[in-house]
Amino acid sequence: MPDLREVSVFFINKNDAFAKHINTKAYELYCQLKSLDISRLETAPQYKNYFEKHHLGKRLFFSMQNSAHIIYYSVNKTNRPLTELTFTDYGAGLGTLFMLAGKLGFKRTVYNDYFPDWHQPARALCNVLGIQIDDYVVGDIEAVTTYAEIQRIQLDIIASRNVLEHIYNLQHFYRCIHQHNQHTVVFSTTTANYHNPVMRWYHVYLHHKWEKISYRKQRSDEIKKLHPSISAKQLQELESITRGKAQKDFTAAIADFMTGKPVAKDAALRSNSCDCITGVWNEHLLKKSDYAQIITSAGFRMEYTPGYWDTHYNSAFFNIVTGFFNKLIALSGNQGVLLSPFVNVTAYN
């Protein structure tokens, strides 16, 4: 078991009973994961490597801290006790959010990921750790809400960490949730923080990198499947104007282009790109005003608040610098988004 001195601050720096409950369970999970021999987990090597790289080791405290904050603030936004709430980790992958939620005593805890391949390693982790997850749901938001309606479950909280930017159609995402339950709290964090110049530059770099490595070629291949005799000039033009489009939007844009109709580009696309078949792994780089328009048009209200920097690196110098930035963020109020590495986007009623 890790020594208490390893934890320089609690995961939630609050003194109320709910925060204390989260801190207790978060530290319990932290200790379990610290001592976990990932090599013995019964799942494929790529999932072990992913979990170890992104959530264990030097990233474990920050991962647990984020999960604790997401749960604390989303539950408080409902104004209801945890034992009455269904909590859904949307696009959960192998993060710590669903595991911590499963320890806390929610009425029901739901795991979701778009890709079915992630469900087996998630189950394996929970089995090893003795965590009960009530439902495992494959698919997008429509699959989640349809499952809930069939099972007669009301989704009270839908939370995610670094997933919001990857959702292809955000308008549909929020409208689908509002139609299911207009009182759902949708709490999302995203590192695609447009208002922090450094984070904006980093995501633009990622967009250009993956567009060059993967997505443009994928669109080219799919266009040629639909129109094998397309000219090189037409192909080049179509590759460009279909960037950021997927699913039926992608095929409709090709059809419109080939029949001479104009193809409109999304004004908020900026440098973004995505998988043209599934629509996932795009990275929306949206302003606060963009999110406000999407969320309020779906019927919710919105809060947009700054996140914070990790202060648990191995480097004492890094921790001093990030701690200083966190103090500046706290003093700046909502203007702290100019400095924060991620933002919290909350939809509620």
C-alpha positions as CSV (number, residue, x, y, z in Angstrom):
1,M,0.0,0.0,0.0
2,P,1.3,3.5,-0.8
3,D,2.4,5.7,2.1
4,L,-0.1,8.5,2.9
5,R,2.8,10.9,2.4
6,E,2.7,10.2,-1.3
7,V,-0.6,12.1,-1.5
8,S,0.4,15.7,-0.8
9,V,-3.3,16.9,-1.3
10,F,-6.6,15.2,-1.3
11,F,-8.2,14.5,-4.6
12,I,-11.0,16.9,-3.7
13,N,-9.8,19.8,-1.6
14,K,-13.2,20.2,0.1
15,N,-14.4,19.4,3.7
16,D,-18.0,18.4,3.1
17,A,-19.2,14.8,3.7
18,F,-19.5,14.0,0.0
19,A,-16.0,15.2,-0.7
20,K,-14.7,13.1,2.2
21,H,-16.5,10.1,0.8
22,I,-15.0,10.6,-2.7
23,N,-11.5,11.1,-1.2
24,T,-11.8,7.9,0.8
25,K,-12.9,5.8,-2.2
26,A,-10.5,7.6,-4.6
27,Y,-7.6,6.8,-2.3
28,E,-8.7,3.2,-1.9
29,L,-8.7,2.9,-5.7
30,Y,-5.4,4.8,-6.0
31,C,-3.8,2.2,-3.7
32,Q,-5.3,-0.7,-5.6
33,L,-4.0,0.6,-8.9
34,K,-0.6,1.5,-7.5
35,S,-0.1,-2.1,-6.5
36,L,-1.7,-3.6,-9.6
37,D,0.5,-5.9,-11.7
38,I,-0.8,-4.9,-15.1
39,S,1.1,-7.7,-16.8
40,R,-1.2,-10.2,-15.1
41,L,-4.4,-8.6,-16.4
42,E,-6.2,-11.0,-18.8
43,T,-6.5,-8.7,-21.8
44,A,-4.5,-7.9,-25.0
45,P,-1.1,-6.1,-24.7
46,Q,-2.3,-2.9,-26.4
47,Y,-4.9,-2.3,-23.7
48,K,-2.4,-3.0,-20.9
49,N,0.1,-0.6,-22.5
50,Y,-2.6,2.1,-23.0
51,F,-3.7,1.9,-19.4
52,E,-0.2,1.9,-18.1
53,K,0.8,4.9,-20.2
54,H,-2.2,7.1,-19.7
55,H,-3.4,6.3,-16.2
56,L,-0.9,4.4,-14.1
57,G,2.6,5.5,-13.0
58,K,3.2,9.2,-13.0
59,R,-0.3,10.0,-14.4
60,L,-2.2,8.1,-11.8
61,F,-2.8,10.8,-9.3
62,F,-3.9,13.3,-12.0
63,S,-6.3,10.7,-13.5
64,M,-7.8,10.0,-10.1
65,Q,-8.0,13.7,-9.3
66,N,-9.9,14.5,-12.6
67,S,-12.3,11.6,-12.0
68,A,-13.0,12.8,-8.4
69,H,-13.7,16.3,-9.6
70,I,-16.0,15.2,-12.4
71,I,-18.1,13.1,-10.0
72,Y,-18.1,15.8,-7.3
73,Y,-19.3,18.7,-9.4
74,S,-21.7,16.7,-11.6
75,V,-23.5,15.1,-8.6
76,N,-23.7,18.5,-6.9
77,K,-25.2,20.0,-10.0
78,T,-28.2,17.6,-9.8
79,N,-29.1,18.7,-6.2
80,R,-29.9,15.0,-5.4
81,P,-28.1,12.4,-3.3
82,L,-25.7,10.0,-5.1
83,T,-27.8,7.0,-4.1
84,E,-30.7,8.2,-6.3
85,L,-28.6,8.8,-9.4
86,T,-27.6,6.8,-12.5
87,F,-24.0,7.7,-13.5
88,T,-22.8,7.0,-17.1
89,D,-19.2,7.2,-18.1
90,Y,-19.5,8.0,-21.8
91,G,-16.6,7.0,-24.0
92,A,-15.0,5.5,-21.0
93,G,-12.2,3.5,-22.6
94,L,-9.9,2.5,-19.7
95,G,-10.0,5.7,-17.7
96,T,-10.4,5.7,-13.9
97,L,-13.8,7.5,-14.0
98,F,-16.1,4.5,-14.3
99,M,-14.0,2.6,-11.7
100,L,-14.3,5.3,-9.1
101,A,-18.0,5.8,-9.9
102,G,-18.5,2.0,-9.3
103,K,-17.0,2.3,-5.8
104,L,-19.1,5.2,-4.6
105,G,-22.6,3.8,-4.3
106,F,-24.5,5.3,-7.2
107,K,-28.0,3.8,-7.8
108,R,-26.6,2.5,-11.1
109,T,-23.3,2.9,-12.9
110,V,-23.1,2.5,-16.7
111,Y,-20.0,2.0,-18.7
112,N,-20.0,3.1,-22.4
113,D,-17.6,3.0,-25.2
114,Y,-18.2,3.4,-28.9
115,F,-15.8,0.5,-29.7
116,P,-16.8,-3.0,-28.4
117,D,-13.1,-3.9,-28.1
118,W,-12.7,-1.7,-25.1
119,H,-15.4,-3.5,-23.1
120,Q,-13.4,-6.7,-22.3
121,P,-10.4,-5.0,-20.8
122,A,-12.7,-2.7,-18.8
123,R,-14.5,-5.8,-17.4
124,A,-11.2,-7.5,-16.7
125,L,-10.0,-4.5,-14.7
126,C,-13.2,-4.3,-12.7
127,N,-13.1,-8.0,-12.0
128,V,-9.6,-7.7,-10.6
129,L,-10.4,-4.7,-8.5
130,G,-13.8,-6.0,-7.2
131,I,-15.8,-3.2,-8.8
132,Q,-19.4,-3.7,-9.8
133,I,-20.5,-1.9,-13.0
134,D,-24.2,-2.5,-13.7
135,D,-24.3,-2.0,-17.5
136,Y,-21.9,-2.1,-20.4
137,V,-23.3,-0.3,-23.5
138,V,-21.6,-0.3,-26.9
139,G,-22.2,2.6,-29.3
140,D,-22.9,6.2,-29.6
141,I,-25.3,8.4,-27.6
142,E,-28.3,7.1,-29.4
143,A,-27.3,3.5,-28.4
144,V,-26.9,4.7,-24.8
145,T,-30.3,6.4,-24.6
146,T,-32.1,3.6,-26.5
147,Y,-30.6,1.1,-24.0
148,A,-31.7,3.2,-21.1
149,E,-35.3,3.4,-22.4
150,I,-35.5,-0.4,-23.0
151,Q,-34.2,-1.0,-19.5
152,R,-36.3,1.8,-18.1
153,I,-33.3,3.6,-16.7
154,Q,-33.2,7.4,-16.4
155,L,-29.8,8.7,-17.2
156,D,-29.1,11.4,-14.5
157,I,-25.4,12.1,-15.2
158,I,-23.5,11.5,-18.4
159,A,-19.9,12.4,-17.8
160,S,-16.7,12.1,-19.9
161,R,-13.0,13.0,-19.7
162,N,-11.4,14.1,-23.0
163,V,-14.2,12.6,-25.1
164,L,-16.3,15.6,-26.0
165,E,-13.9,16.8,-28.7
166,H,-14.1,13.4,-30.4
167,I,-17.9,13.3,-30.8
168,Y,-18.7,13.8,-34.5
169,N,-22.2,15.5,-34.2
170,L,-22.4,17.5,-31.0
171,Q,-25.8,18.9,-31.9
172,H,-27.2,15.4,-32.1
173,F,-25.4,14.4,-28.9
174,Y,-27.0,17.0,-26.7
175,R,-30.4,16.9,-28.4
176,C,-30.5,13.1,-27.9
177,I,-29.8,13.4,-24.2
178,H,-32.3,16.3,-23.8
179,Q,-35.0,14.2,-25.4
180,H,-34.2,11.3,-23.1
181,N,-34.2,13.4,-19.9
182,Q,-34.1,17.2,-20.0
183,H,-32.7,17.2,-16.4
184,T,-29.6,15.1,-17.2
185,V,-26.4,16.8,-16.2
186,V,-23.8,16.4,-19.0
187,F,-20.4,17.1,-17.5
188,S,-17.4,16.9,-19.9
189,T,-13.8,17.9,-19.8
190,T,-11.7,18.5,-22.9
191,T,-8.1,19.5,-23.5
192,A,-9.2,21.1,-26.8
193,N,-9.2,24.5,-25.1
194,Y,-9.5,27.0,-27.9
195,H,-8.9,29.9,-25.5
196,N,-5.5,28.8,-24.3
197,P,-3.1,29.7,-27.2
198,V,-0.7,26.9,-26.3
199,M,-3.4,24.2,-26.3
200,R,-5.0,25.6,-29.4
201,W,-1.6,25.5,-31.2
202,Y,-1.1,21.9,-30.0
203,H,-4.4,20.7,-31.3
204,V,-3.9,22.4,-34.7
205,Y,-0.6,20.6,-34.9
206,L,-2.4,17.3,-34.1
207,H,-5.0,18.0,-36.7
208,H,-2.5,18.6,-39.5
209,K,-0.4,15.6,-38.4
210,W,-3.3,13.1,-38.5
211,E,-4.8,14.6,-41.6
212,K,-1.5,14.1,-43.4
213,I,-0.8,10.6,-41.9
214,S,-4.2,9.1,-42.1
215,Y,-7.5,10.9,-42.7
216,R,-6.9,12.5,-46.2
217,K,-5.7,9.1,-47.6
218,Q,-8.8,7.4,-46.0
219,R,-11.1,9.9,-47.7
220,S,-9.3,9.5,-51.0
221,D,-9.6,5.7,-50.9
222,E,-13.4,5.9,-50.0
223,I,-14.0,8.5,-52.8
224,K,-12.3,6.2,-55.4
225,K,-14.4,3.3,-54.2
226,L,-17.5,5.3,-55.0
227,H,-16.2,6.8,-58.2
228,P,-13.4,4.7,-59.6
229,S,-13.0,6.9,-62.8
230,I,-12.8,10.2,-61.0
231,S,-10.2,12.6,-62.3
232,A,-7.1,13.5,-60.3
233,K,-8.3,17.1,-60.2
234,Q,-11.7,16.2,-58.9
235,L,-10.3,13.8,-56.4
236,Q,-7.9,16.4,-55.0
237,E,-10.8,18.9,-54.7
238,L,-13.1,16.4,-53.0
239,E,-10.4,15.3,-50.6
240,S,-10.2,18.9,-49.5
241,I,-13.9,19.9,-49.2
242,T,-14.9,16.6,-47.4
243,R,-12.4,17.2,-44.6
244,G,-14.2,16.9,-41.3
245,K,-17.2,15.1,-42.8
246,A,-18.2,11.6,-42.0
247,Q,-21.0,9.0,-42.3
248,K,-23.9,10.2,-44.4
249,D,-22.5,13.7,-44.5
250,F,-19.4,12.4,-46.3
251,T,-21.3,10.4,-48.9
252,A,-23.9,13.2,-49.4
253,A,-21.1,15.8,-50.0
254,I,-19.5,13.5,-52.6
255,A,-22.8,13.0,-54.3
256,D,-23.5,16.8,-54.3
257,F,-20.1,17.6,-55.7
258,M,-20.4,15.0,-58.5
259,T,-23.7,16.4,-59.6
260,G,-22.5,20.0,-59.5
261,K,-24.2,21.1,-56.3
262,P,-22.3,23.3,-53.8
263,V,-20.8,21.6,-50.8
264,A,-20.9,23.7,-47.6
265,K,-18.1,23.6,-45.1
266,D,-18.7,23.8,-41.3
267,A,-17.8,27.3,-40.2
268,A,-16.5,25.9,-36.9
269,L,-14.3,23.2,-38.6
270,R,-11.1,25.2,-38.5
271,S,-8.2,22.7,-38.8
272,N,-10.2,19.7,-37.6
273,S,-10.4,16.4,-39.4
274,C,-11.9,12.9,-38.6
275,D,-12.4,9.3,-39.7
276,C,-14.8,9.7,-42.6
277,I,-16.5,6.3,-41.9
278,T,-17.2,6.4,-38.2
279,G,-16.8,10.1,-37.5
280,V,-14.8,9.4,-34.3
281,W,-11.4,10.8,-33.4
282,N,-12.1,14.2,-34.7
283,E,-11.0,16.9,-32.2
284,H,-13.4,19.8,-32.2
285,L,-11.5,23.0,-31.4
286,L,-14.5,25.1,-30.4
287,K,-14.9,28.5,-28.7
288,K,-17.0,29.0,-25.6
289,S,-19.6,30.7,-27.8
290,D,-19.7,27.6,-30.1
291,Y,-20.5,25.3,-27.2
292,A,-23.1,27.8,-25.9
293,Q,-24.9,27.8,-29.2
294,I,-24.9,24.0,-29.5
295,I,-25.9,23.4,-25.9
296,T,-28.6,26.0,-25.5
297,S,-30.2,25.2,-28.9
298,A,-30.6,21.6,-27.5
299,G,-32.5,23.0,-24.6
300,F,-29.9,23.0,-21.8
301,R,-28.1,25.8,-20.0
302,M,-24.3,25.8,-20.1
303,E,-21.3,26.4,-17.8
304,Y,-17.8,26.7,-19.2
305,T,-15.1,26.7,-16.6
306,P,-11.3,26.3,-16.4
307,G,-9.5,23.1,-15.4
308,Y,-6.1,22.9,-13.7
309,W,-2.6,21.7,-14.3
310,D,-1.1,18.4,-12.9
311,T,1.0,19.1,-9.9
312,H,2.2,15.5,-9.4
313,Y,5.0,15.2,-11.8
314,N,8.3,13.5,-10.8
315,S,10.0,16.9,-11.4
316,A,9.7,19.3,-8.4
317,F,10.4,22.2,-10.8
318,F,7.4,21.2,-13.0
319,N,5.2,21.0,-9.9
320,I,6.2,24.5,-8.7
321,V,5.4,26.0,-12.2
322,T,2.1,24.2,-12.6
323,G,1.1,25.0,-9.0
324,F,1.8,28.7,-9.8
325,F,-0.4,28.5,-12.9
326,N,-3.2,26.9,-10.9
327,K,-3.1,29.8,-8.4
328,L,-3.3,32.2,-11.4
329,I,-6.2,30.2,-12.8
330,A,-8.1,30.3,-9.5
331,L,-7.6,34.1,-9.1
332,S,-8.7,34.7,-12.7
333,G,-12.2,33.1,-12.3
334,N,-13.7,32.0,-15.7
335,Q,-10.9,34.0,-17.5
336,G,-8.7,31.2,-16.2
337,V,-9.5,29.3,-19.4
338,L,-6.7,31.4,-21.0
339,L,-4.2,29.5,-18.9
340,S,-5.8,26.2,-18.1
341,P,-4.8,23.0,-20.0
342,F,-8.4,21.8,-20.2
343,V,-11.9,23.2,-19.7
344,N,-15.1,21.8,-18.1
345,V,-18.2,22.0,-20.3
346,T,-21.4,21.4,-18.3
347,A,-24.9,21.2,-19.8
348,Y,-27.8,21.2,-17.2
349,N,-31.3,22.5,-16.6
